[in-house]
Amino acid sequence: MLAVRVRLAGIALGLLTAAVASAADWKEPKDGLLNEKQLTNYLEVQKEAIAQFKASGKALEGSQSSAAAMAVLLRNDANFKANLAKHGMSQEEYAWVGGKAWEAWSGILMDTLADKAQTDLDKQRQAKQKDLADLRQRLALYEKAQKDGRRVMTKEERQATINSATDDQKAALDEAKQHADEAKQARDDATKADNDARAADAAAKNPPADVSADDRPAFIEQKKSDAQAARDAAKEARDKEAEAKKAEMESRAKADAAGKRIKDPEVPATDEEKAEVKKQNDEMIASAKSDIDNTNQALKILDESGGAMVKQFREQKAKDKIPQQNVDLLKKHQKEFQDAWGIKEADIR
């Protein structure tokens, strides 16, 4: 869009120049430089000429070239000639200043395009550099975690692990209490069975006086049997007590492990967890290194392509040999120039 507008403006200028140029006392300066008075006079004349052209628009309907029509109008328009005289300009000087102004305008466009390309390049490079810094930080984080044998966790993951470990600890402590109660009950049962066995043994050795001589052998045998049954029950109760104590110790070990996870969630507890953490850290280190290589490559391509574009705009301006003094002068009056020719800010962005 911008290039099209520049070409159309150049065409209009050429037609206009051809129509209004004529011999005069004014001589083109050898250095090709504009002065501020020339430019401001030109802009005033141009502003009034464009207004006159627009006011006469209905009379020009059907013309294939509005630029040519404008040139014809100005060539034959007494108001235009009077306006030139009022600003002390000949048609030749007007045409020359217009050509130099448009030449400087193309320089401004080249500067604008180059500056925009450079700005876009800088923004993209900054984004890539930030990505690169983040990746290097991530790599260092996982390399340290691998060295320390720890897992890398986000704040949310860490809190979730703590919450889970807290639940596990509570459940393990509840289990430990239950097993402790079971052990106490088994111990009480064993004590009672021991007492029953001793009582039965005592009765077998010394049967009560009310047991007759005929019943005595059977009584003794029964008490011996009762004593053995009690001893068997005591043994079974002690086995249950041992199992309950073992289960209690296992539950307390679970509670301790959960407590360690609560205190330091990043540290793996079991050999299986340690192997899994090592594997995850290795994978993340490899991924970070690959991403760093890719980002460096993207930066290189960006510098080459973006830099080439900026260089192209700068070199084109140099190739056109546009005096920087003229460009700077037009920049000072850029708004007036754009208003005179109806150029909007959106057209040059």
N, C-alpha and C positions, 0 to 999 in steps of 0.2 A: 504493500500500500504506500509506504513512504517513498520507495524508488519510483513508483508510478507518478506520484505527485511531483517529485523533483523533475522528472522528464517532461511532464505536461507544462510545468512552470517554465522550463527551459524553452519549450516550443513557443509558448505565449510570448516570452521575452524576445525570442528571435524575430517573431513576426512584428512585435511592437517596435523593436529596434529598427528593423528594416523600413518601417513605415515613417518613423519620426526623425531618423538621422538625416542631417544635412550639413553642409559646409558651414563653418562658423569660425570666429576668432579663437574660440577655446581650443587648446591643444591638450591632447592626452599626456599625463605625466609619465615620464620614462620609468619611474620606479613602480608604477602601477598601484600606488597607494591612495586610498580614500582619506579625505579629511572629514571631521565631524560635521562641518557646515554643509559640505556636499551631500552627505548621507541624510541629514535631517531635512534639507531642502527637497531632496529626491522623495523622501517618505511623505512629506506634506503634499507634493505634487501628485504622487501616486495615489494617496488616500483620496484626494479630490477627484482624480481621474477615474478610479474604480467606482466611486459614488455616482459620477456622471454616467458611466457605462451602465451601471445597474438601473439608473433612472430611465435610460433609453432602451432598456431591454425589450419592451414590447415591439419597438420598431425594428428589432433585429431578428424577429422570429423567422425560422426557416434557414438561418445561416448555418452552414456546415461547420464553421469554426468560429466560436465566440471570441477566440484570441485574435483571429484575423479581422473579425468585425470590430473588435475594440481598437485594433490598430488603425483601421480605416476611419473610425469615429474620431480618434484622437488627432490623426493627421489633418482632418478637415475641421476640427472643432476649434472655434475661436476662443472659447473659454479655456481650453487646455493651453493654447499658445499664450494667452494672457496670464495664466497661472504660472507658466514657465518664466515669463518675463518678470512677474511679481517676485519670484524667488531668485531672480538673477541667473537663470540657467538657460543654456541653449539646448536645442533638441539633441545635438550631438553629445553634449555633456550629460544630459539626462539619460540617454541611451547607454553611455559608457558607465555611469554610476550604477544604473540598473544592472548591467552585466556584471560589474564587480561585486555588487551586493548579493546577487544570486550565486556568484562564485564563492563568496564568503559564507553564504548560507549552506552551500554544499560542504564547506569546511566544518561548519557547526554541526551538521548532520553526521559527518565522519567522526567528529569528536564525541558527539552524543552516543553514536553506535559503539564506538570504542570504549567509552566510559561505562556504558551499560553492560557490554560484554565483559569488561574487567570486573565490574561490580558483581555480576552473576558468577563469574569465575571465582572471585574471592569468597562469595557466600558458599558456593559448592565446596571449595577447598576447606573452608572453616568447618563445614559440616563433616567432611571426610576426616579432617584432622581430629575432630572431637570423637568420631567413631573409632579412629585409630587409638586415641588415648584411652577410651573406654575398654577397647579390646586388650590393650597392653595391661591395663589395671586388672581386668578379668583373668588374664593369663598369669599374672603375678599372684593373684589370689589363689588360684587352683594349684599352682606350683608349690606355694607355701603349705597349702592344705595337704598336698600329697606328701611333702617332706615331714609334716607333723603327724600324719596319719589321721587326719580329721576330715569330716565332710563339710562342704560349703552349703549353707542354708540361708534362705531369705528370712526376713523378720517373721513373715507369716508362717513359713515352714517350721521355724524354731519354736514359735508359740504353740503351733499344733502338736509338735513333738512333746513339749512340756505338758500340755493338757492331757495327751494320751498317756504319758508316763505317770502323771498324777493319778489318773484313773486306775492304771495298772498297779501302782503302789498301794492304793486303797484296797483294791480287790485282793492283792497278795497278803496284806496285813489282816484282812478279814479271814482269809483262808488260814493264815498262821494261827489266829485266835481259835478258829474252829478246831484245828488239829491239836492245839494245846489243850482245849477242853476235852477232846477225845482221849488224849494221853492221860489227863487227870482221871477221867472216868475209868479208863482201863487200869490205871494204877490203883485206884480205889477198889476195883473189882478184884485185882490180884491180891491186895491186902486182905480183903474179906475171904477170898478163897484160901489164902494161907492160914487164916485164923480157923476156918472151917476144917482144914486138913489137920491142924494141930489138935483141935477139939476131938475130931474123929479118932486120931491116933491115941489120944489120952483115954478116950472111952473104950477103945479096943484093949488097951493095956489094963485098965481098971474098970471093968463093967460095973454098973450100979448094983447095989445090994439087992434091989428088987428083981434083978434078972435071975431066974431060976437056973439051977445047974444044968437042966436039960436044954434050956434056951441059950445058955451062955456061948457055946461054940458058934451058933448061927449069928448071934449078936456080934461077936467079935469079928466074924467074917464080913458081916455087913458094914461094920465101922471101918474095917480096913479098906473095903471097896469104896466107901464114902470118902475116906481120906485120899485115896488115889484119884478119885474123880475131882476132888477139890484141888489137888495138886495139878491135875491136867488143866483145870479151869484157870488156875493161877498162871500156868505157863502160857496158855492161850491169851490171857489178859495182858501179860507182859510182852508177848509178841505184838499184840495190837498197840500197846503203849510205845514200843520201839518204832513200829511203822508210823504211828501218829507223830512221834517226835521227829522222825526223818522227814515226813511230809511238812511238818512245821518248819524245819530248817530250810527245806527247799523253797517254801513260800516266803520265808524271811530273806532268802537269797534273791528271790524275784523282787521283793520289795526294795532291797538294797540296790539292785541293778536299776530299778525304776528311779530310785533316788539319785543315782549317778546321772541318769539321762535328764532328770529335772535340773540338776546342777550344771551339767555340761552336755547339751543335746548333740553337739558336733562330734563327740567322741564315740566311735562304734564300740559296742560292748563285746560281741562274740566274734570268733574267727570268721564266721560266715559274713557278718556285717563288715568286718575289716576288709575282706576280699572284695565285697561289693562296692565299698567306698573307694578302694584303690582303682577298681575298674572304671567307676564313674569319673573320678578325677583324671585318669588317663585319657578318657574320651573327651572331656571338656578341654583339657590342655591341647590335644590334637586339633579340636574344633577351633579354639581361639587362635592357634598358630596359622591355620588355614585361612581364617577370616582376616587376620593381619596381612598375610600375603596378598589376598584378593583386594583388600583396601589400598595397600601400597600400589598395586597394579592399576587400580581405578584412579588413584591420584596422579600417577604418571600419565595415563591416557588423558585425564582431564587437563593437566598442564599443557600437554602437547596440542590437543585440539582447541582448548579455550585460548591458549596463548597464541596459537596460529591465527585465530579469528581476530583477536585484538591487534596483532601485528599487521594483518591484512588491511584493517581500517586505517591504521596509522600510516602504513606505506602508501595507500591509495591517496591519502591527503598530501603526502610528500610528493608523490608522483604528479599530482595535479598542480603542484607549485603554487599553492594558494598562499598569499602573504598572510602571516599570522596577525600582523597589525590590522589588516582588514577584518579578519575573523573576530579579533578582540573588540574592534569598534562596533561591529554588527551585534555582537553579544550584548553590548551595552544598550543597544536600541532594538533588541530582539523582539520585545513585545510590540513595539510600533511597527516593525517589519511584518510580523505575523498578522497584526490587525489590518495593515494596509492590503495584504494579499489574502486575507481570510483563512489563515492557517491556524488550526486548533492545536492545543497542547497534545491531544490524543493522537494527532497525525504524526507526531515526531517521537513517539514513545514505542 
